Amino acid sequence: MDKLDHLMRSYKKHGGKQWRKEQVSKIRTVLKFSNCNDLHQLGSRMIIQFYIHLRSQNRSYKTLMSYFYALKAGYEVLGRSSEPPRPRKF
């Protein structure tokens, strides 16, 4: 997970420190669930599977959206032109 810390270092330095630290922690949770070592390896299908996993644990839609916004920030840092998939309302 050192790659994630190195990648997100400049992101964590600006803005609300606690909030950004929580977002990086959420990205780390998604990576751990998907067995990925780097944010570059994370695909949309893996993210959707993570959302399904959260729904099976009866997590709220607001929780799923907080993970979406964390992943969106990670995509912006990577410079990806697309967004991560949004969770569906249930």
PyMOL commands that set and color helices and strands:
alter all, ss='L'
color gray80, all
select helices_A, chain A and resi 2-13+17-34+39-41+44-56+61-78
alter helices_A, ss='H'
color red, helices_A
deselect
rebuild
show_as cartoon
